[in-house]
Amino acid sequence: MAETTTIDLLSGWPAQSLFPTNELSSAAVAVLKIPETYRAGLNYGDDEGYLPLRQNLRKYLANFYTPERKASVDRVCITGGASQNLACILQVFTDPLVTRTVWIIEPSYYLAFRIFEDAGFHGDKLRGVPPDEGGVDLGFLETAMKQVESTPAETTQQPIKPCQPHRKIYRHIIYCVPTFSNPTGLIMPLSKRQELLQLARKHDALLICDDVYDFLRWPSRPGVEVKQATATLPRIVDLDILDDEKDATSFGNCVSNGSFSKILGPGCRVGWGESTPRFIHGLTQAGSTRSGGAPSQMMSTIINELFKENFLEAHIEKTLIPEYARRYALFLAAIKHDLYPLGFRLDESVINRETVGGFFMWLQLPDGIDCYQLAARAATHGVSFSIGPTTAVTRPLEVDLPFKNFIRLCFTFEEDHRLVEGVRRIALAAG
């Protein structure tokens, strides 16, 4: 990349230099040499996805999250990545005339907003939930949900979508990134996860959890051995696992949205969903899946090869985590050196946690600096980043924009010297 090009701290992308190209090439060759495998890959796949990959994923997820009850393979389906799966979840389990509101826990992954809008949720049907020290103001959310439910529905028409045995239409949707949240890097504490799940059950809500950064974690203190540990907190979907007797009839109140985009490469377009067996069956009955089978079928057979000899686990532990931990420390040091003297600040409760991770840093601006003006000046210095207001749901009548004193910086995409130079250019733009 030429030195004169813009330094990209905006795109939430993995490092291109860390793509396991040799292993993917070998896996593709291995798949295409075996008729049984390449026929499975090149044909329409099962609605649930390539079974060997689902089986290996089930084992891998169980080992990492160590839930009290191990998930069966019928709790997992293969998807075309987290974004595609979000769209399918909304297609099957929501109806704009029945589902009252989509609640976005803010600040949030802003590119997901259009997916909700495409499903018919915009204006008053798409609302933000402000954060507190635990990542979500549950008191605000419950009060707002009660207020919505006390208001008569806008229409008495029949639901747009036909009634089907595989479908349940939820009254509310709650979208969040519980672990290493995009953009804040926060980890939602266990008590908040439990309370949020209880709130979802109480108000017939579906929690859609983007669990895409969970594997990328490292110690915040320098000098501590960097390795992939098991998850420190259970996913909300694990908390929602019901007893055997109810499994066959319950859709549950949470779905975990996973992806290989952050740990292998976004272009693979392979991810997974995990929930109750009935929910997963319903998810696989989305029209696009029923027509063409599970998405990314050929790539699923290739990725499955990477589970052999534990390559995927080793790639995360020996390549991704040490490299991203190093970039994180380098970027943090540059911010403290160049931006702290100007009044910029990071959330100490995040950066001083025993474990940090994810892709982003959420940087608070000094008093008197406007994020729009800073971004415009930074562009003239050849550096780009996201501004805080984009991470909030649009509030047409609200003059005081949320998060206008924050910017989001991605530390994973650019190489070392460009990360440090990017911070220096932000300091120049702020001066």
C-alpha positions in Angstrom: 0.0 0.0 0.0 1.5 3.3 -1.0 2.4 5.8 1.7 0.3 8.5 0.1 -3.0 6.6 0.4 -5.4 7.3 3.1 -4.7 5.5 6.4 -7.9 3.5 7.0 -8.9 3.4 10.6 -12.6 3.3 9.6 -13.1 -0.1 8.0 -13.7 -2.9 10.6 -11.6 -5.4 8.6 -9.1 -8.1 9.6 -5.5 -7.8 8.6 -5.0 -8.9 5.0 -1.5 -10.2 5.8 -3.0 -12.7 8.3 -5.3 -14.5 5.8 -4.3 -18.2 5.9 -4.0 -18.4 2.1 -1.7 -21.4 2.0 -4.0 -23.5 4.2 -7.1 -22.4 2.3 -5.4 -23.4 -1.0 -4.4 -26.8 0.3 -7.9 -27.3 1.7 -9.5 -26.4 -1.6 -7.2 -28.9 -3.4 -8.0 -31.6 -0.9 -11.7 -31.1 -1.3 -11.6 -31.1 -5.1 -9.6 -34.4 -5.1 -12.3 -36.4 -3.4 -15.5 -37.0 -5.4 -17.6 -37.5 -2.3 -16.6 -34.1 -0.9 -16.6 -32.0 -4.1 -20.0 -33.4 -5.1 -21.3 -32.3 -1.7 -19.7 -28.9 -2.1 -20.7 -28.3 -5.7 -24.3 -29.5 -5.3 -27.2 -27.8 -3.5 -26.6 -28.3 0.1 -28.9 -29.3 3.0 -31.0 -26.4 4.4 -29.1 -26.7 7.7 -25.7 -26.6 6.0 -22.8 -29.0 5.4 -23.2 -31.6 8.2 -19.4 -32.3 8.9 -18.9 -28.5 9.3 -21.8 -28.3 11.7 -20.5 -31.2 13.7 -17.0 -29.7 14.0 -18.4 -26.3 14.8 -20.5 -27.8 17.6 -17.5 -29.4 19.2 -15.4 -26.2 18.8 -18.0 -23.9 20.2 -18.6 -26.3 23.1 -14.9 -26.4 24.0 -14.6 -22.6 23.8 -17.7 -21.5 25.6 -17.9 -24.6 27.9 -21.6 -24.3 28.6 -23.1 -26.3 31.4 -25.0 -28.2 28.8 -23.3 -29.1 25.5 -25.2 -28.1 22.4 -26.4 -30.8 20.0 -25.7 -30.4 16.3 -29.4 -29.5 15.6 -28.8 -26.3 17.5 -26.3 -25.1 14.8 -26.9 -24.1 11.1 -24.5 -22.7 8.5 -25.1 -19.2 7.2 -23.7 -16.9 4.6 -22.1 -14.8 7.3 -23.5 -12.6 10.1 -25.1 -10.0 7.9 -26.8 -12.4 5.6 -28.0 -14.4 8.6 -29.4 -11.3 10.3 -31.5 -10.7 7.2 -32.8 -14.3 7.2 -33.6 -14.1 10.9 -35.8 -11.0 10.2 -37.4 -12.6 7.2 -38.6 -15.6 9.2 -39.2 -14.3 12.7 -40.5 -10.8 12.3 -43.5 -9.1 10.7 -43.7 -5.3 10.4 -47.4 -5.4 11.3 -46.9 -7.6 14.4 -43.4 -7.0 15.7 -43.8 -3.7 17.5 -40.2 -2.5 17.8 -36.5 -3.3 17.0 -34.3 -2.1 19.9 -30.7 -1.3 19.1 -28.3 -1.3 22.1 -26.2 1.8 21.4 -23.6 2.7 20.3 -23.9 -0.1 17.8 -22.7 -1.6 14.5 -24.2 1.0 12.2 -24.2 -1.0 9.0 -26.8 -3.4 10.5 -29.3 -0.5 10.6 -30.2 -0.8 6.9 -30.8 -4.6 7.3 -33.5 -3.7 9.8 -34.9 -1.0 7.6 -35.0 -3.4 4.6 -37.2 -5.7 6.8 -39.7 -2.9 7.3 -38.4 -1.4 10.6 -37.6 2.3 10.5 -38.9 5.5 12.1 -40.5 4.7 15.4 -40.1 0.9 14.8 -36.3 1.2 15.0 -35.2 2.7 18.3 -31.9 3.1 20.3 -31.3 2.0 23.9 -28.7 4.1 25.7 -25.7 2.5 27.4 -24.8 2.6 31.1 -21.7 1.4 32.9 -22.7 -2.2 32.1 -23.4 -1.5 28.4 -27.2 -1.2 28.4 -29.7 0.8 30.4 -32.2 -2.0 31.2 -34.4 0.4 33.1 -34.8 2.6 30.1 -35.4 -0.4 27.8 -38.2 -1.9 30.0 -39.9 1.4 30.5 -39.8 2.0 26.7 -41.1 -1.5 25.9 -44.0 -1.1 28.3 -44.8 2.3 26.7 -44.9 0.8 23.3 -47.1 -2.1 24.4 -49.5 0.2 26.1 -50.0 2.1 22.8 -52.6 0.5 20.5 -51.1 -1.1 17.4 -51.2 1.1 14.4 -53.1 -1.4 12.3 -55.6 -4.1 12.6 -54.7 -5.7 9.3 -53.7 -9.3 9.2 -49.9 -10.1 9.4 -48.1 -9.7 6.1 -46.4 -13.1 6.4 -48.4 -16.3 6.3 -48.6 -18.5 9.4 -46.2 -21.4 9.2 -45.4 -24.1 11.7 -41.7 -23.2 11.5 -42.3 -19.5 12.2 -42.8 -17.5 15.3 -43.3 -13.8 15.1 -41.7 -12.1 18.0 -43.2 -8.9 19.5 -39.9 -7.2 19.9 -36.3 -7.6 18.6 -33.2 -6.6 20.6 -29.9 -6.4 18.8 -26.6 -6.3 20.6 -22.9 -7.2 20.5 -22.3 -8.5 24.1 -18.6 -9.3 23.9 -16.0 -6.7 22.7 -18.8 -4.6 21.4 -18.5 -2.7 18.1 -17.6 0.1 18.7 -16.9 0.4 22.4 -15.0 -2.8 23.2 -17.2 -3.3 26.2 -18.0 -6.8 27.6 -21.6 -7.0 28.9 -21.4 -8.4 32.5 -23.1 -11.6 33.4 -25.7 -9.9 35.5 -26.7 -7.7 32.6 -26.9 -10.7 30.3 -29.1 -12.6 32.7 -31.4 -9.5 33.2 -31.6 -8.8 29.5 -32.6 -12.4 28.8 -35.3 -12.2 31.5 -36.6 -9.0 30.0 -36.7 -10.7 26.6 -38.7 -13.6 27.9 -41.1 -11.2 29.7 -41.9 -9.1 26.6 -41.7 -11.9 23.9 -38.5 -10.5 22.5 -35.8 -12.1 20.4 -32.3 -11.2 21.3 -30.0 -11.2 18.3 -26.5 -11.4 19.6 -23.6 -10.7 17.2 -20.9 -12.9 18.8 -18.3 -12.3 16.1 -15.4 -11.0 18.2 -15.5 -13.5 21.1 -12.5 -15.5 20.1 -10.2 -12.5 19.7 -9.2 -11.8 23.3 -5.9 -11.2 25.1 -4.5 -9.9 28.4 -4.5 -6.2 28.8 -1.2 -6.2 30.8 2.0 -6.4 28.8 4.2 -9.4 29.4 1.4 -11.8 30.2 1.4 -14.9 28.0 -1.0 -14.4 25.1 -3.1 -17.4 24.2 -6.7 -18.3 23.4 -8.5 -19.1 26.6 -12.0 -20.3 27.0 -14.7 -17.7 27.2 -14.9 -15.9 30.5 -18.6 -15.4 30.3 -21.4 -17.5 28.9 -23.2 -16.3 25.8 -26.7 -15.2 26.3 -27.8 -18.1 24.0 -26.2 -20.5 26.4 -28.1 -18.9 29.3 -31.3 -19.4 27.2 -30.8 -23.2 26.8 -33.9 -24.8 28.1 -34.4 -28.3 29.6 -34.8 -31.3 27.3 -38.5 -31.5 27.8 -39.1 -28.0 26.4 -36.5 -28.1 23.6 -38.7 -29.7 21.0 -41.4 -27.1 21.3 -39.6 -23.9 22.3 -38.2 -21.3 19.9 -36.3 -19.7 22.8 -35.5 -16.0 23.1 -32.0 -15.7 21.8 -29.9 -16.5 18.7 -26.2 -16.3 18.5 -24.9 -14.9 15.2 -21.3 -16.2 14.4 -19.0 -15.7 11.5 -15.6 -16.8 10.1 -15.1 -13.3 8.7 -13.0 -12.1 11.6 -11.0 -15.3 12.0 -10.4 -16.5 8.4 -11.5 -13.8 6.0 -14.7 -11.9 5.1 -14.8 -13.1 1.6 -15.4 -16.7 2.7 -19.0 -15.6 3.4 -19.6 -18.4 5.9 -21.0 -18.1 9.4 -23.3 -20.0 11.7 -26.4 -19.5 13.8 -27.0 -21.2 17.2 -30.2 -21.4 19.1 -32.8 -23.9 20.1 -33.4 -26.8 17.6 -36.9 -25.4 16.7 -35.5 -21.9 16.1 -32.7 -23.3 14.0 -35.1 -25.4 11.9 -37.2 -22.3 11.3 -34.2 -20.3 10.3 -33.2 -22.8 7.7 -36.7 -22.6 6.2 -36.1 -19.0 4.9 -37.2 -18.9 1.3 -33.7 -18.2 -0.1 -32.4 -21.2 1.8 -35.2 -23.5 0.8 -34.7 -22.5 -2.8 -30.9 -22.9 -3.0 -29.9 -24.8 0.1 -27.6 -23.4 2.8 -25.4 -20.6 1.4 -21.7 -20.9 0.7 -21.9 -24.7 0.4 -18.6 -25.1 -1.5 -16.7 -22.8 0.9 -18.2 -24.7 3.8 -16.5 -27.9 2.6 -13.2 -26.0 2.4 -13.4 -24.4 5.8 -14.3 -27.8 7.3 -10.8 -29.1 6.2 -9.3 -26.4 8.5 -10.7 -28.1 11.5 -8.5 -31.1 10.8 -5.4 -31.3 13.0 -6.9 -28.3 14.9 -5.6 -25.8 12.4 -8.3 -23.2 13.0 -7.7 -23.2 16.8 -4.0 -22.9 16.2 -4.4 -20.1 13.7 -6.4 -18.1 16.2 -4.1 -18.8 19.2 -0.7 -18.6 17.5 -1.3 -16.1 14.7 -4.3 -13.8 15.2 -4.3 -13.3 19.0 -0.6 -12.5 19.3 -0.6 -10.2 16.3 -3.8 -8.3 17.2 -2.6 -8.0 20.9 0.7 -6.5 19.6 -1.2 -4.0 17.3 -3.5 -3.1 20.1 -0.7 -2.3 22.5 1.1 -0.3 19.8 -2.0 1.6 19.0 -2.9 2.3 22.6 0.7 3.6 23.3 0.4 5.9 20.3 -2.9 7.3 21.4 -1.6 7.9 24.9 1.5 9.6 23.6 0.0 11.8 20.9 -3.7 12.2 21.8 -3.9 12.1 25.6 -1.9 15.4 25.9 -4.6 17.0 23.7 -7.4 15.8 26.0 -8.5 12.7 24.1 -9.5 9.8 26.4 -10.3 6.1 26.3 -12.6 4.4 28.7 -10.3 3.2 31.5 -12.8 0.6 32.6 -12.4 -1.0 29.1 -8.6 -0.8 28.6 -7.8 -1.8 32.2 -9.9 -4.9 32.2 -8.0 -8.1 32.7 -9.0 -9.2 29.2 -9.4 -6.9 26.1 -10.1 -7.7 22.5 -12.1 -7.2 19.4 -11.3 -4.8 16.6 -12.0 -1.2 17.9 -11.1 1.6 20.3 -13.8 4.1 21.2 -12.1 7.4 21.6 -13.6 10.4 23.5 -12.9 13.8 22.0 -11.7 16.8 24.1 -14.2 19.5 24.9 -14.7 21.9 22.0 -13.8 19.5 19.2 -16.6 18.6 16.8 -16.5 15.1 15.4 -17.7 16.2 12.0 -15.0 18.9 11.7 -12.3 16.6 13.1 -13.2 14.0 10.5 -13.1 16.6 7.7 -9.7 17.9 8.8 -8.4 14.4 9.3 -9.4 13.5 5.7 -7.2 16.4 4.5 -4.3 14.8 6.5 -5.0 11.4 4.9 -6.7 9.4 7.7 -10.3 8.2 8.0 -12.4 6.9 10.9 -16.0 6.6 12.0 -17.7 9.3 13.9 -19.9 8.6 17.0 -23.3 9.8 15.7 -23.3 7.1 12.9 -23.5 4.4 15.6 -26.9 5.6 16.9 -30.3 5.1 15.4 -31.5 8.2 13.6 -33.5 10.6 15.8 -35.2 13.1 13.5 -36.5 15.4 16.2 -33.4 15.2 18.5 -31.1 18.2 18.1 -28.3 16.9 20.4 -26.9 14.0 18.5 -25.8 11.0 20.6 -22.1 10.2 20.8 -21.0 13.3 18.9 -17.9 13.5 21.2 -16.6 10.1 20.1 -14.9 8.5 17.2 -14.3 4.8 16.4 -10.9 3.6 15.4 -10.1 0.1 14.0 -6.6 -1.2 14.9 -6.6 -4.5 13.1 -6.6 -3.6 9.4 -3.6 -1.3 8.9 0.0 -2.4 9.5 2.2 -1.1 12.4 3.8 2.1 11.0 0.5 3.2 9.5 -1.4 2.7 12.8 1.1 5.0 14.5 1.1 7.5 11.7 -2.7 7.5 11.6 -2.7 8.6 15.3 -0.2 11.3 14.6 -2.3 12.6 11.7 -5.4 12.7 14.0 -3.3 14.8 16.4 -2.4 17.2 13.6 -6.0 17.4 12.6 -7.0 18.3 16.1 -4.3 20.9 16.6 
